[in-house]
Structure formats: structure tokens, C-alpha cells
Amino acid sequence: MTRSTDLIHHTYLPPAEFEAPQVGIFKASTVIFPNVAAMRTREWLDKSSYTYGLHGTPTTFTLEERLASLEGGTHCLLTPSGLASIAHVDLALLQAGDEVLIPDNAYSPNKALAEGELARFGIRHQFYDPMNPDDLAARLNERTRLVWLEAAGSVSMEFPDLVALVRLCKTRGVLCGLDNTWGAGLAFNAFDLTPGQGDAPLGVDLTIHALTKYPSGGGDVLMGSIVTRNDALAKTLKLSHMRLGTGVGANDVELLLRSLPSLPLRYRAQDLAARALAQWCTQQKEFVQVLHPALPGSPGHAHWQRLCVTPQEPQGLAAGIFSVVVDARFSTPAVDAFCDALTLFKIGYSWGGPMSLVVPYQLSAVRQLATPQLQAGRVVRLCIGLEDVQDLQHDLAQALLQLR
């Protein structure tokens, strides 16, 4: 062989017996088959072999299996983002004439997707009040094929009665999917919502998870996942995944695999920091309400307590994120100035990374239903990173001078 050919077809293969703390990173579009028979008979749906990079490599299979275990499921698919996971579920399970129900406090792009592409495809939608199971019950109908759940709600952080909502879906024979990004697979098990209570097992049909947030932990990866325990549902989702061609890059998978072992430590640290700051915020007269599920008096606190406080976790777990409602006497420019005055808190979307973030919101622009559980005022969301709590408190204190 010539040297140029030898560079491609070199006969050396490294020995297989190599193991290290980090998983080997396999980058592949093409997967080589030993013969035509193998090419024709290999199966990727059950992870027993490899056929094409888009359908899985040892690297992506490893991350999927670990995420399935984290969430309490048995099957996992990777997607390019959390929103891509939501879109994939919608496209795989819904068709023209079907209807999807979405909580009014859901992640806004989920709602925008229903109002845009899904509506254009002939798929109907309704927004329901997640804090009122009777409202969901009234909206369920013969066209409903999928109900989205979210705990806690986006920005306003209400924690719904997940058990009641899921039980409603099961009674009506409707699939339910949970955006489990806030819980990160740690705060509660979405596939077993009534552990040790003597009830029949009750859980969601699937979860989506924006791995961009806590599993990444670095604010530098966009990726999502879909997890289920249902074999038939998993096959439907996998086949749709194949047809849509939504793959993820091996380097991003590598970053997730490296970050995943520290997820519980980071989640707990950010949880403790957020609770301390949320409690401090309750003492500031400019804030008329502090929205944090673990805080008594916050909307849905009792539901969070019932689900997340266990003998194993007597203090419960919660994400390191909360919102404050700034007194309505302060104008939007004043609230914006408060956010601009923060130095450690950076203005930016997302959360779960090492840097604390702040974003002011006009909830009225993204909510269709009334929000009697919220005090009048402007909402500011605070996402707590890994900085020292006292430093973050001082930053908030000095920024409040802009309001005073």
C-alpha cells in the first residue's frame, strides 16, 4: 500500500482491555461492518449493536443508559436541546385533529411551539391551570392525546399536585409527559410518584430533560433527553428519532458524561444557596412575594413537601432557582435598573451553571389565564450558581439601592 492509503487502512488496532474513569469518546457517522450479513442483520433499537452514528455509538449509549437510571426510566433518547425533546415528543405522538394540553405556566417555547408549528399541522392545543386539577379535568376530551406537566412552573415556580394531575390522565387514558428539568431526576422520581404509600404505582409516561441545565453544569452545552419506562412508547419515539435525524455531537456527550457524576453535589449546593437567599429576600420590603416551592407560603408548597420530602430527604430537594415579585409601585425601568445594577448576577437565560443569572419578566405577555396566586408586581427570576452565598446577598443588597 502507498503511504496515503496506509494512513486510512492501517492494520493496527489497539487492544480492547482499557478502562478509565471517563468513557471513551467515539465519533462516527459511518460505522464499519465486518460483512454484508452483519450490515443487514444488525439492530440498534435495543442497543445490541451499531449501524450508523446517528443511531448510537458506545458513547451515546452510555450517556442514555445513565440518564435513564437517573430519571427512574428504562429507555432514553438524546436530542439537540430540551426544546428539541419537547418538539420530538409532539411530532412523534400527535397528528392532525389531535389536541395537546399544556400548563399555562409552562416553559414558554413549549407554548409557542403549540401556537406555531403544531397549529399549522392541524394539531389543537389548550392551556390549563396546573394548580387546579378540576380545570384539567374539564378540558380533557376525546381529541386529547397528550398532556404536558411541569414542576415547578416556569418563572413563577408554582408546584402542582402532580399525583392528582397524573391520576387524571391515567383515568382518561391520555399520555402525560413531564418537563423534569427543575427536578433533574433528583428531587423526586417522576415514574413513581407514590412510593411506599400503599397505592398502585403511579407515574408519568415520559419525561423530557434539558440537559443544558444541571446535567451539563457548565453553561456550555445544548442537549436534551426523553426518558420512558414504556417499551412500545420507546419504540415509537426511537423510530421517529431515526426519521427526523436529530443527533447530538460526541464532544457534547463527552462533556455531559464528565459532568454527570457531580450533578447531585452541585444540585444540593445550589439548592441550599437558593433557599438561604430566598429566605433573605422575604425580609426585603421591596419584594412583596418570594416564589420558591420549598418556602412555606409559596404556591404549591404543600405539593412540593408531599412529593419531595421523604425519610431519605427530610429537608426535601429543590432546584437552585426562585423568583421575587417586586412591589407594583416600582416601574419597569426601575426594576430593569435593579437587574442592571447587579454585578455577580449576570443577565442571561438558562440556569444550572456555575454563574448566577437574573432575568426580569412581564408574565402578562406569556400567560393566558389569571394568576390569583401571585401578588401584583414585576417578577424577577434569580438562578443561583456556585458563588459564595454572602457575596450574592451583598450583590442583591447593593442593587436594591437602585430601588430605594
N, C-alpha and C positions, 0 to 999 in steps of 0.2 A: 504493500500500500504506500501511496505517497504520504508525505508528512501532513498535508492538509486533510486528507481522508482519515489518517490515523488520529488526528485531533478529535474527530467526531466519532469514529468507530473503534476506539481503543479497547482492547480486550480486558483491561484490568477492572475488576470490581472489588470494592473494599469489603472486608469480612463483615458479616451481619451482626456479630456479637459486640454491640456497642450500646451502652446505656449511660445516660447523664441526666441531671435534674431537669434540663429543658429538652423538650421534644424536638426531634429532627424536623427541619423545615423543607418540605417537598414542594417545589414549584413546577407545575406541569400544566400544559394544555394537552399535549399528546401523551398518551400512556402506551408503552410498548407491550405488545402481546407476544408470547413465545411462538404461537402458531395461529392459523386461521380458526381452528376449532375453538381455541380459547377466546378468540375475538368474538365468536358467535355465541358462546355459551356463558360468558362472564356476566354476573349480576351485581349491580351496585345498590339496588334498592334496600337490601338487607345488610349492606356494608361488608359483604363477604369477599368482595374483590373490587378491582378498579377498572374503569373503562375509558374515562375522559376526565380531564382536570376539573371541568365544571361540575361533574357528578361526585367529586370527592377524591381526596388524597389521604395518606396516613395522617397528615397534619390537620386537615379539616375534620376528618372523622374523630380524631382525638378531642378536639375542642367541642364538637357536637355532643359527644358522649359525656363529657364533664359538665356541660351546661344542662343536659337532660337530668343528670343526677342532682345538680344544684337546685333545679326548679321542682324536682319531685316527679318528673315525667320519665318517659322511656324512649321517645323519639325527638330529634332536634334537627332543624334546618337553619342554615346561616343565610343571611340576606345582607345587602349592602348598607342598611340603616334600620333604625327602629321603625321609621315610617314605611320603608320598603316591606317590612314584615307585616304591617297592618294592610298595606295595599295587596300584598301577596295573598293573605287570607281572604280578603274581599273578592279578589279576582278568581281565586280557586273555588270558592264556595257559593258565590252568588251569580245569578243570571237575570236577564230582563224579566220584569214582573215581580221579582223578589223584593223584600224590604229588609233593611238593617236598622236596628235601634241603637242609638249612641247616647251616652250620658251627656247632659248639657255642659258639664264641667270637664269634658274630655280634652285631651291634647288637641289643640286647635287644628293642626293639619289633618287629623283623622276626620274632623267635621268638614273641613274644606274639600277633602277627597270625596266625601259623600255628596256634597253640593256641586262638585265639578264633574269629574270623570264618571263616577257611579251614576249620577243623574243622567248624564249623556248616554250611558249604556242602557238606560231604561230600568235602573235599579233604584227603588224608592228608599227614603230614609225618614226617620223621626228622631227628634231629640227628646229624651225623657229626664225627669228629675230623679237623680240617683239616690237622693235622700228620702224618697217616698216610694216604697215598693208598690203601693197601690197605683201610682202613676204608670209604672212599667206594666203592671198587670192590665191596665186599661188600654194600653197601646199595643200590646201583643195581639196579633191577628193571624188569619190564615196565610197571609203573604210573608210573615216574619220568618226569616231563615237564620238570622244571626243577631245576637245581642252582644254589644261591646260593654265591658265593665272597666272601671279604673279605680284604683285605690292606692293612695289618696287621689282626689281630683286635682287636675292641673291648676296651678296658681293659687286657687282658693282653698285647697288642701282638705276639703270635706272627706271624711272617711265613711263610706256607705255600709249598710248592712249587707255584706257580701253573701252571707248564708241565705238570707231571705231572697235576694235577687237571683242567686243561682238556683235555689229551690223552685222559684217561679219558672225559670227557663226549663228545668228538668220536667216539671209538671206539664208544661205545654209542649214538650218535645222539640225545643228550639236550642240550637247550638249557642254556647256562650264562650266568648274569648275575653281574657283579661290582659290589659296592659300592665305588666308586672314590673315595670322599670323601677318604680318607687320602692317596692318591697325587695327587689333584687334577688329573689329566691331565698332570702334570709329572714325577713320579718314574719312571714307565715308561709305555709305550704298551700298553694292555690289548688292543688289536686286533692287535698284532704283538709277541708275546712272545718270538720267536726271531729278532730282526733280525741279519742277517749271519752266521748260524750254519750256513748251508747246508741247513737243514731246510725242509720245506714250511711256508708261512705258518701260524701258529697263533695264534688269539686268541679272546677271549670273543665271545659272540653279542650281548651288550648290556652297557652299564654304567648304573648309576644314580649320581647325584652329589648330595649335599646341598649345594646352592649356598649355603645358610645359613652354611657354614663359610668356607673360604678364598676362593671367588669373591666373596662379599659382603665379607668382611674387616672389617665394622663391628659385628657382633653385633646387627644391627637389621633383618635381612631373613630371612623364611622362604620358601624356594623350593627346588625340586629339578629334576633333569633326567633324561631317559632318552636314551641315545645308542646307535645301532647302525649297522652297515655293510650290513645285510641289507635289501634293498628290500621283500621280501614281509613280513618281520617288522615293518618300519617301518609298512607299511600297516595291518597288524593292530593295532598299538599306536595308530596315529592314529585309526582308526575307533572303537576302544574309548574313546579320549580324547574323541572327539566325543560319544559316547553317555553317558559318565559326567559330562561337563560340568565337568571340573576345570581352571579357568582361573587365571591369575595377573594381578595388578594392574599397570597400566602404570607407576605410580610405583615399584614394587619392581623392575621390569625396568630402569627408568632408573638406580636405584642400582647394580644389577649391572653395567650397561654402563659406568658411571663407574668402578667398582672393578676391572673385569677387566684393564685394561692394567697395573696394578701388581701383579697376582697373582704373577708369577714373582719379583719383588723381595721381596715380603712373605714368600712361601714360603721363599725362601733365607735370609732374615734370621731367621725363626723356627726354621728347621732348625738353623742354626749356634748360636743361643742355646740350643736344647734339647739339642744334643749337648754343649755346654760344661757345662750344669747336670747332665745325666745323668752325665757323667764325674766331676763333683764329688760327686755322690750316691754313687758307688761307693766313695768314701773314708769315708763316714759309717757308723759301726758300727751305728747303729740300723736301717739298711737292709740286709737280707740278700740282696736281689736288685734290680737295676735293669733294667727291661724297655724296651728301645729297639732296634728292628731293626738300626740301624747300629752298635750296640755289640757288639763281639766277646763271645761267650758268651750273648747274648740268644737266646731260642728263635727259630730260623729265620733267624739272621743270615746264614748261608751262602746261603740262598734269596734274601734281600734283595740280597746282594752280587752274586749271579749275574744278577739281573734289573735292578738299579738302577745298578750301577757299570758305566759304559761309557767308551769313549775320549773321548766328548764330556763326560761327567760322571765324571771319575776318582775323585771322592770320593763319588759317588752322591748321591741326594736322598732326604730323608725329611721327614715332617711334623713340626712343632714340638710334639710330644706324646709323653710317656712316662709310665711308671708305676714306682713303687717298692713293694717288698714290705717292710713294717715287721715287724721281728722279732716272732715269736709271743709273746714274753714280755710284750709291751705289750698291754694290754687295749683293747677297742673304745673305751671312754670316753677313754683316754689318746691314742689315735690321733685321735679327734674333737677333743680339746683341741689337738693339734698343728695340725690344719687350722684351728681357730678362732683360733689364735694368729698365723696368717699375716696380714699387713696388705696387701701388694701383691697377693698371690694372693687373688682373691675366690672365694667358694663358689658355684658355678653350673655348669650343664650347658652343652654345646656347646663350640666351640673355633674357632680361626682368626681371631679378632678381635684388637684391639689390647691387650686386657686379659688378663693371665694368670689362669687358673682352677684350682681344686683341688676334687676330689670323692673322698671315701673310699668304698670298695666292699666289699660282702660277696659275693665271687664265688660262694660256695657256693649263694647264693639264686637265681642265674641260670644255673648250669651243670649239665648233666645227666650229663656224662661226667667221668672222672677227669682231673686236670691234673698229671701227674707232672713236667712241665717247669717247674712253679712251686714255689718254696720255700714252706714253711709260714709263714704270717703274714697280715697285713691289707694289702690293696692300696690305694694312694692314687694317683690319676691326676693328673698335672700337665700343664696345657695352657699353653704358653708364648706370651705376647703380644709386644708390641713395646717393653717396658720395657728399661732397661739391664740387662745380664746380671749385673753386680756387685751392683746393687740387689736383684735377685731372689735371688741367692745369699745376701746378708746377711739377707734376709727368711726364707729357709729355715733359716739358721743360728740365728737368734733363736728361731724356732718349735721347733727341736729341743730347746731348753732345757726345753720343756714335757715332753718325754720323759725328760730327764736329771735 
